[in-house]
């Protein structure tokens, strides 16, 4: 049996300790923030990143995008408590290869790790039946709300998230969440592509 290398990005250390005892799976790194997760993936090039979307400091969706850019050969398996349609859809569009909720039994998580490492796309029972509608775009590219358009214009002007938050009197986390929605609607991978579209007058 092939040994599957795994990086765990989760704010609960228990997840990593549970997987480290499974035959055929080797945990090569752990992280509690998106930044550390990307760094661990770059360093270890694991077969699979097991990612909780509730990370400290960073958004899990942004982490998926960064990992897909930094290490295209690493499959991202989301294992999280979040299962609302918007979050699942955003994770899929960002490039996640699998999505499970945390009440999945350990055997199910282990099987999903092995299957995603082998190239399969895996979804938990409660999510699988919703996939057909979740993978449909939420709207046509460019169909942004007035606030999203305003944020995109400020992004195109070169403003940082914090500067946009100050300018619009919003919380930085709100700006980050709005940008995630903008990237999803425009079907772009990151702020660089979004800025290019903004400057092109999308």
NORCOR-V292408 format. One record per helix or strand of 3 or more residues. SS is the DSSP state (H for helix, E for strand). FROM is the first residue (numbers start at 1). TO is the last residue. If there is no record, write none. Layout:
<<SS/FROM/TO> <SS/FROM/TO>>
//
This chain:
<<E/4/9> <H/13/19> <E/25/31> <H/34/44> <E/48/51> <H/60/70> <E/75/80> <H/85/94> <E/98/101> <H/106/117> <H/125/128> <H/131/134> <H/146/156> <H/161/168> <H/172/186> <H/191/199>>
//
